[in-house]
């Protein structure tokens, strides 16, 4: 995982570049994270097989460039390439 947002509210995750982060580039962990802004980030996986790993007790196809549990955050103007899923919400 590249960046984890855990138990955080009103944070700014902005203008980061992530390369070959395994499982997820940006991850909101518990679902109680609220009012964060995830914006203008670039998350790149050179090949989806490189970044796809089994984690959280799930198979390797359930990762993504941005993996969000809970949907009370703003996700704006991000660029994601090479992941099986650009934005994954279980």
SVG drawing of the C-alpha trace seen along z (x, -y; Angstrom):
<svg xmlns="http://www.w3.org/2000/svg" viewBox="-20 -19 27 34">
<polyline fill="none" stroke="black" stroke-width="0.4" points="0.0,0.0 1.3,-3.4 -0.7,-5.9 -3.1,-4.8 -5.7,-7.1 -6.6,-5.7 -9.0,-7.2 -8.3,-10.6 -10.8,-13.4 -10.4,-16.6 -6.9,-15.7 -5.5,-16.6 -3.8,-13.9 -2.7,-16.0 -0.1,-15.9 1.5,-12.6 3.1,-10.2 3.0,-6.5 4.7,-3.8 4.0,0.0 2.3,-0.3 1.2,3.3 -2.5,4.0 -3.6,0.3 -2.1,-3.1 -4.3,-5.1 -6.3,-3.2 -9.0,-4.4 -8.8,-1.8 -11.8,-1.6 -14.6,-3.5 -15.0,-6.0 -12.6,-8.4 -14.6,-11.4 -14.3,-14.7 -10.8,-14.0 -9.8,-15.3 -7.8,-13.0 -6.9,-15.1 -4.4,-15.5 -2.5,-12.2 -0.9,-10.0 -1.0,-6.2 0.8,-4.0 1.3,-0.3 3.8,0.9 1.8,4.1 -1.3,5.1 0.3,8.5 3.0,6.6 0.6,4.7 -2.0,7.4 -1.4,9.3 -3.7,11.1 -4.5,9.0 -7.2,8.3 -8.1,12.0 -9.3,11.4 -8.0,12.5 -5.5,10.4 -8.1,9.0 -9.7,6.9 -7.1,4.1 -7.0,0.9 -5.4,-2.4 -7.7,-3.9 -9.3,-1.4 -12.0,-3.1 -14.0,-1.7 -16.6,-4.4 -17.6,-7.0 -17.6,-10.3 -14.4,-11.6 -13.9,-13.8 -11.9,-12.1 -10.9,-14.7 -8.7,-14.9 -6.6,-11.8 -4.9,-9.8 -4.7,-6.0 -3.1,-3.6 -2.2,0.1 -4.3,1.4 -7.1,4.0 -9.5,1.4 -9.0,-2.3 -11.3,-2.9 -12.3,0.1 -15.1,0.0 -15.9,3.3"/>
</svg>
